[in-house]
Amino acid sequence: MKRATLPLYHLYGDPPDDQAFDFVHIERLTHRSQGANWVIAPHRHRNLFQIMLIEQGGGTLELEAESINFEAPVVMLLAPTVAHGFRFRPKVTEGFVINFTEDVTESLGEQANVALARLKHIAAQPLLAVSRPEIARLSTLCRDLLEEEFLGREGFEVAMRAMLALIGVEVARLGASRELSGTITLAPADATVEELRRLIEEHFRSERQIGFYAGKLAMTADRLNDHVKRATGVTAGHLLRQRLLTEAKRQLVFTDLTIGEVAYDLAFADPSHFARFFKKQTGSTPQAFREASLRSRNGTTH
């Protein structure tokens, strides 16, 4: 059943926690999925990264407006705020789920903070193929991490963060292999771009002018666009439009709001203005996009 809103959780099923800080948690995949009939409904986390290790089984990842089938062994890396859900193959799917706030890496030193930028880059394509030896190495780290959290012995928090760093390095190596580079090229995140993304996340519904964001960053609009283009390859306006488009797709796919209600929620002047924006960005009308997504999730093609 569709919803009028896409749920925002701390951990799945738990209320959001805006104060979550220096947080690391690991659990077996079956901990929540088995009692939920192996279906994790689409949702978001405001400030949690998620590393999911699938040792056996498989299923479907609902990622934003896309459905992606996966088979073990596989690793998934999901960034904060990304809409996602799962349909696991019942009774045979096993693995681990690690959640952590971004700030955890700050306590691990400068290189770990640099690695965080790499993780964000990898999460743009969250599924990572993994060999059996690699999954075995990661599984051992996950079991050790789970034991540290469960036993709570002296120094367990330091130990957990060290193990998380090792797991993060393994995931970064998998990402490097996927890109066929053979090495890990890490670069610090651009502070201006990161702050722009934060401002867009906060204001994209009500503020559509780049001048607003440039003013917040004490820059001119032209200077901001030039800076973002050099750092990311796209303009600040593109980042804003993509965030707006992402929210539109989420509401069309995961809620039962009418097209007009989606347009109103996103502060468009009227539904026709929203439809023109959506078609220009995607080549499809909002209604056609919603219907195609529904057919895809129902496993039909026409």
Sequence and secondary structure as in RCSB ss.txt:
>XXXX:A:sequence
MKRATLPLYHLYGDPPDDQAFDFVHIERLTHRSQGANWVIAPHRHRNLFQIMLIEQGGGTLELEAESINFEAPVV
MLLAPTVAHGFRFRPKVTEGFVINFTEDVTESLGEQANVALARLKHIAAQPLLAVSRPEIARLSTLCRDLLEEEF
LGREGFEVAMRAMLALIGVEVARLGASRELSGTITLAPADATVEELRRLIEEHFRSERQIGFYAGKLAMTADRLN
DHVKRATGVTAGHLLRQRLLTEAKRQLVFTDLTIGEVAYDLAFADPSHFARFFKKQTGSTPQAFREASLRSRNGT
TH
>XXXX:A:secstr
  BSS  EESSTTS   TT  S EEEEETHHHHTTTTTEEEEEEESSEEEEEEEEE EEEEEETTEEEEEESSEE
EEE TT  EEEEE TTT EEEEEEEEGGGGGGG HHHHHHHHHHHHHHTS EEE  HHHHHHHHHHHHHHHHHHH
H  TTHHHHHHHHHHHHHHHHHHHHHHHTT SS       HHHHHHHHHHHHHTTT   HHHHHHHTTS HHHHH
HHHHHHHSS HHHHHHHHHHHHHHHHHHHB   HHHHHHHTT SSHHHHHHHHHHHHSS HHHHHHHHHHHHTT 
  
